[in-house]
């Protein structure tokens, strides 16, 4: 333990140097702006900034890119809360209650809790990275294709069980997302599926145009079709600060989201997206007043925001300890480090402790910079709501179209976004939850690949999913969740049959 604190002291001596602080600040600013632009997100921001790091010191390069990563994760929540447009995919769940709080005149507290939750979760994630990196990374290596299959299926059932609506409705929306995720080149055979001759669909349907269309464009259509447009908010200074009750309600979700996000973050895949969905479902299920979710529950902002930021820290565990990227973002960051002749992995801590511990300390410093940067800007962001909707929404529509086009410079993405907006508008009219569609789209390629790899490993035998202990346990949990979800339906059927029998006896 003494040695750990000595190493951490070495890291802070590097991270608190003026040059590193400046680059951390610049990275956080760029990341926040990138995250607020619909269609960009952390991956696009890091990729665009990667060439600028070639002449920099390795520590400064990774600090700069990490600042962009963290800043984009927070910046995406700003547009989600104020305009119901997710700046990036992990902010999808923040749209639901964050935007509802905005409509209730509580946009300021929602943004403040998002910033505070992100800071606490990011800080706890750094502590976890510092203390548990080798152990957790070794456990993550035990996950093969069967375990990924079981984990993803269990995740679908957990989300369906914890959703506010009926389980069949939620699973049907997740199934629709899985269908959208099947479009594109088959990773195992190389054949193109369901593209209808459109070359741009070879890479599949992107999550950004789908998320922006389902949540942003559909909201614009709903407001345009309303008899009366929403009233323009006039925020006051005292309304920008969370109340004591809101802070009290946020403590539990922030703690649970931080732990959950970090544990999910070490598993390869779109961890920050999955963790925000799971966190929202858990908070709604354990809440004493689940009916508040969807109408402006502060827990629906605190939990997902903490989870996706903690998952960002967790994703660095296998990256730094084993040199294994768990997502496209960490893959780009590994490339940035390797450009400087450094290979992340088990020997990194022993051979170059100043790089590892400098990176760990700079992550904490980056969280502090992000908090200092964004809390004073809450009032500035909320003042965007002073703009009348007649002027604000056309501007939002223009920015979303530009953002959707800029991801791949493809007009097809714009048409997908507009089409998803119409689909989202119709589904919301019929009372369907849109979030499972986005989750299904993200997980479809991972689920399909893991199932087919598992069957290839077992020569087509499905017993592989129950012969491996970790996969069997997770599948068992999924089956248990399905059984629990059926109990209310069975009890309702019994009550109905009893009432019918009673009526027949009386007649």
N, C-alpha and C positions, 0 to 999 in steps of 0.2 A: 504493500500500500504506500509506503514511504517512497519507493521508487516511482510509483505512478504519479505521485504529487510532484516529484522532481522533474519527471518528463513533462507534466502539464505546465510547470513553471517555465521550462524551456520553450514550450509551445506558445505561451502567452508573451514571452519576451520577443518572439518573432511576430506574433499576430498584432501586437500593440505598437509595432514600429510604424512611424508616420507613413511610409510608402505603402505598406500593406493596408493600413486603415483607409487611405485615400482610395485604393482600388476596391476595397470592400464596399465603401460608400458609393462609388461609381457603379459597381455591379448591382447593388440593391436598387438604385434609381433606375437603371436601364431595365432591370427585371420587372419592377413595378409598372413601368410604362408599357413594356411588352405584354405583361399579363392583362393589362386593361384594354389592349387592342384585340377585339374578337377575331379569332382565326390564327393568332400567332402562338402564344404560349411558350413555356420554358424551352422546349426542344428547338423551336425555330429561333428563339433568341440566342441560345447557346451555340447553335450551328452557325448563325450569322456572325457571332462574335469570335468564333474559334480562330480565324486567320489573324486576328489582332493580338493573340497571345503568343505567337511564334517567337517573337523577340524578347519575351519577358522571362523573368525568373520563374522556375516551376511552381514555387509556393504562391507567388503573386498570380500566376495564370489560373491555378485551381481556385484560389480565393475569389478572383474576379468572376469565374464561371459559376461558382457556388452562390455568390451574391445574386447573379442573374436568376439562378434556379429558385432560390428562396423568394426573391422579389416578385417573380412571375407567379409563384404559388399564391402570394398574398394579393397581388394586383388583380388576379382573376376574380377574387371575391368582391372587389369593388363594383364592377359592372354587374355582377350577379345580384348584389344587394340593391343597387340603385335602379337598375333597368331590367332585371330578369334576363340578362344576356350573359351566359358563362364565358368569361374571357378564355378559359381553358377547361378541359374535360373534368378535372377534379373539382371544379366549382359548381357542378350541376346540382348537387344536393343543397348547396347554399342558396340557390335561387328560390327554393320553395318557401322557407320561412324568412329568409333575409329580405326578399322583395315584399312579402306580406308585412313585415315590420316597417318597411318604407311606406307602404300604403297606410299604415296606422300612425305615421308621423314619428317613427322610432328608427329612422335610418342611421342617425348618429350613434346610438348605442350599439346597433348591429355592427357597424364598421369598427367601433372601438373594441367590442368583444372579439371580433375576428382578428384584430391586431394583437390583442392581449393573449388570446388563445394560441395564435400562431407563435408568439414569442415563447410562451411557457412550454408548448409542445416541442418546439425546435430545441429549446434549452435542455429539456429532459432527454430528447433524442440524442443530443451530443453526449450527455452523461452515459447513456446506454452504449453509444458507439465507443466511448473511452473504456468502459469497464467490461463490456460483454462481447466485443467484436469477434474475437477468435472462437468463442464457444458457440455463439449463435450462427456464425458463418458455417461452422462444421455441421451443425444441425440442418441448416438449409441445404447442404450438399446431399442429404439423405432423401431429398425429394426427387423422385424420378417421374416419368410420364404417368404411371398409375396414381401416384400421390397427387399430382396436379389435377388429374381428372376428378378424383374424389373431392379435392378441395374446392374446385370450381362448382361442382354439382351441389356440394354442401352449402356453398355461398349463395347459390340461387335459391335453395329451399329456405335458408335463414332469412334472406331478404323478403321472400314471399310471405313467410310466416309473420314477420315483423311489420309488414306493410299495413297501412291503415285500411285499405280496401280488401276485397275478397282475394283469397289465394289464387283461384282460377284466373281472375282478371290480371293480377300481377304477373303470373306465369305466362299468360298469353302475350302480354306486352314484352316480356323477356324473350319469348319465342320469336316474336316479330323482329326484335333486335338481332337474334341469332340468324334469322333468315337474311337480314341485310348484311350480316357479317360473312355470309357464304359467298358473296359476290367477289370475283377477282380470280387471280391465278391460284390453282391448287398447289400448295407448297410441296406435296409429295410426288405429284405426277407432272406438274408443269403445265397442265391444261387450264385454259381460261373458262370460267363458269359464269353464267348469268350476266354477261357483259353486253349481250345483244349487239355485238360489233363495235361497241364504243371503246376505243383504245384506252381512254383515260380511266376506265373502270378496271383495268388490269390489276392495279394496285389495291382494288377494293374501294368501298365507300368509307371516306374519312370520318372520324369522330367529330371533328370540328364543324363541318357544315351541318351534320346531323344535329349536334347539340345546339348550335346557334339557331338552326331552323325550328327545332321542336320547342325551344324555350323562348327565344327572342322574337322571331318572326310571328309565331303564334300569339304572343302577347300583344304585338302591334296590331294584328288582325282582330283580336278580341276587343282592344280599346277602340279601334276604328269602327267596330260594329256595335259599340255600346250606345245606348240612348243618350247618356251623358258622359263625357270624358271625365276621368278622375280629376279631383280638385288639385290644383297646384299647391305643393307643400311650401309652407313658410317657416322653416326651422328657426328656433330661437336658441340662444347660446346654452341655456340651461337644459335644453332638450338633447344636446349632443353628448351628455355624460350619462353612462348607465346608472340606473337607480341601484340602491342597496339590494333590493329584491332580485333584480336582474343579475347582479354580480353573484349573489348567493346561489341562484339557480344554475349559473354557468360553471361553478366549481367542479361539480361531479362530472358533467360532460367533458370538460377540458381534461380532467385526470384520466377518465376512461378512454377518451379519444387519443390521448398521448400514448398510453400503453398499447392500445389496440393497433394504432397506426405503425408504431415502431416494430411490433411483432410481425405484422403483415408486410412491412416494408422490406424485410430481409428475404422474402420469397420472390423469385423472379416473376416478372409480369408487371401489369399496370397497377402497382400496389397503391399509389396515392388515390387512384380512382376507386378501387375496390374498398379501401379503408374508409373513405368518406361515405359510401353507400352503407356499409355495415354499421358504422358509427351512428348514422341517422336512424337506421332501423332499430338498433339497440335502445337508443334514447327514447324513441317513440313507444317501444314495447314496455320499458320499465317505468315510464312516466305515470304518475298518479292521475294526470289529466291529459291522456293521449289525444283528446279532441282538439287541444290547442295547436297541435302540429298541423302545419299547412295554413294556419291563420296568424302566425307571427310569434311562435315559441322561440325564445332566446336559446333554448337548448338545441334547437335545430340548426343554429348557426355555430354555436360554440363547439359542439361535438365534431361535425364534419371538418370544420376548419382546423381544429387541433389534430384530427386524425391524418389529414392529407399532408400537413407540415411535418408531423412526426414520422410519417412514412418516408418523407424525403430524406430524413436523417437515417432511418433504417436501411434505405437503399444503398447507403455508403458502406454498410458493414461488409457485405461480401465483396464490394468493389475494392475497398482498401485492404481487407484482411486476406482475400483470396485472389484478387485480380479478376473477379467474375462480374460482368455487367448484368444487372437485373432488369434493365429497361433501356430503351434507345438513348435516354438522357445520360445515364451513367456510362453507356458505351461511348458516347461522344466525349465525355470527360476523361475516360481512360485513354482515348486517342490523343487528347490534349496533353496528358502527362507523358505518354510514350513518345510524343514528338520531341520531348526534351531528354530522351534517353533513359527514362525511368519506367520500370515495370511494376505496377501495383501487385501485391501478393504477400505471402507469408513472411518473406524475408525483408519486406519494406521497413517494418518497425525496427528490426535489428540493424539493418544496413544504413538506413537514412531516417533516424528517429526525428530529426529536425523537420523533415517534410511531413511525416505522419502527424506528429504532435502540433506542429504549426498549423496544419490543416484543421485538426480537431479544435484548437483554440480559436482559429479564425471563424469557424462555424458559429461558435458562441458569440463572438464579437459581431458577426454579421447579423445575428438575431437581435442584438441590442441596437445596432444601427438601423435595422428595419423598423423596430418599435419607435425609436426616436424620430425617424423619418416620417412614419405614417400617422402616428397619433395626432400630431399638430395639423395634419392635412385633412382630418376628418371633416372639419367645418367647411373646407374648400370643396371637398367632394360633394357634401350634402347640398351645397349651394347650387349645384347643377340642377337640383329639383325646382329651383325658382323659374327655370325656363318653361314657358307654357308648352303643353304637350303637342300643340299644333305645330310648333317649331322644332321641338326636341325629337319627336319620333321620326320625322323624315330624315333628320340628320343621323339618327341611330341606324335607320335602314340603309343609308348610304355607306356608313362606316362598316356595317356588317357585311354588305356586299363586297366592299373593297377588301375587308379582312378575309372573307371566304375565298376570294380570287387570289389573294397574295400568297396563300399557303403553298399552292402548286402551280400558280399562274394558269389556272384552268377554268374556263367558263362552265365546264360540266359541274364543278363543285358549287358554283353559284346556282345552277338549276336544281341541284340536289338540295341545297339549303332552302330555296324557295318552295320546292315540293314538300320537304319535311315540315316547313312552316304551315302549309295547308293541312297536311296529315295531323300535325300537332293541334291545330285549331279544331278540327273535327273530333279528334279523340278527347280533347278537353271538354268539348260540348257534351259528349256522352259520359263524362265522369271517369275517364281512364287516367291512370298515373303514367306519366311519360318517362320518368327516370329509369325504369327497368329496360326501356328500349335502348337507351344509351349504354347501359351496362352490358346488355346482351351483345351489342355491336362490338364493344371492346373485347369481350371474353370469347366471342365465337371462334376466331382463328386459334387462340390458345387451347380452347376446349377440343376442337376438332383435331388439331395436331397431336395433343396428348392422348386422345382416345386411339387414334390410328397408330401412334408409336407404341402404345401399350399392347395393342392387338398384334402388331408386328413382332414385339418381343416375345409374346406367348404363342405365336403361330395361330392366332385367331381364337384363342381360348379366353373367355371372359372371366374365368376363375382367377386371373391375375389380380383383379381388383379386390378380391377377398383373401388371397393368399399372402398379401403383403400387409403387415400389421397396421402401419400408419394409414394406408388407404382404406382398410377394412373398418377402422375406428371412425374415420370421417364419413364413410358411407353409412355406417350404423347411426351416427348422429343425424344424418340427412333423413334416413327412414323414420327415426324417432320424431323428427320435426313434422314430417308428413302425417304421422299418426296423431300427433297433438293437434294439428290443424283440422283433422277430420272429426275430432271429438265434439266441437260445437255443432257441426252439421248432424251428427248422429243424435245428439241430445235434442236438437230442434225437431228431428224426425220423430223421435219418441214422444215428445210433447204434443206434436201434431196428431200422431196416431192415438194418443191418450184422449185428446180433446175430441177427436172424431168418434171414438168409442163411447165417451161420456154422452155426447149428443145423441147417438143412436139409442143408448139405454133410456134417455129421457123421453125420446119420441116413442 
